Amino acid sequence: AQTVTQSQPEMSVQEAETVTLSCTYDTSESDYYLFWYKQPPSRQMILVIRQEAYKQQNATENRFSVNFQKAAKSFSLKISDSQLGDAAMYFCAYRSNSGGSNYKLTFGKGTLLTVNP
Amino acid sequence: NAGVTQTPKFRVLKTGQSMTLLCAQDMNHEYMYWYRQDPGMGLRLIHYSVGEGTTAKGEVPDGYNVSRLKKQNFLLGLESAAPSQTSVYFCASSSIFGGARPQHFGDGTRLSIL
């Protein structure tokens, strides 16, 4: 079974600075997707960014980018120019691309990000 | 766009009571999922469905039942609520088509069992 590990229960960053959240995963598969979800205090689960394992280029969405190291099974999230609205719980998630998996998500335990003004 | 709608948003139950959480999606998605979120545990899959009339167990299915009689609805039932089922419950759906097939989440239901 796949596992996702987020080793940083809490992180903090100054407004306008850059922060990196870590995620590692364990899988024997080669075809999969990785996701970062953001959960603000409103409790919504918001998709931040996604990465397909077969794509070598790291995904980028505005101020959010990932460092995907397939061999090391590492998938970190970098938030540049941090804003107060970035304060949230961030979850890393893995999803097999095998139809037999029924596309279930496996989540890490989350990293609580605080943004200091 | 409604997306994924969960009802109710909050509920308090007494031990032994039963209740049903409703999830409705208007995106014509084939896959639907129920998760529970507990502090320090992330989200864990309870049950899921790959289509109307089908359901399957996830990681933590004990104490829950589900039904998917209509494609757009996925119901989660607690037959005899226990304090250990105090949690925030999320429903999600995704399409069978497309590469990433991201899951779209509802806003969650906070359930307290006294």
Interface residues (C-beta under 8 A of the other chain):
Chain A: V4 P9 Y33 F35 S42 R43 Q44 M45 L47 R50 E52 F91 R95 N97 N102 Y103 K104 L105 F107 G108 K109 G110
Chain B: Y31 Y33 G40 M41 G42 L43 R44 L45 Y48 V50 A56 G58 V88 F90 A92 S94 G99 A100 R101 P102 Q103 F105 D107 G108
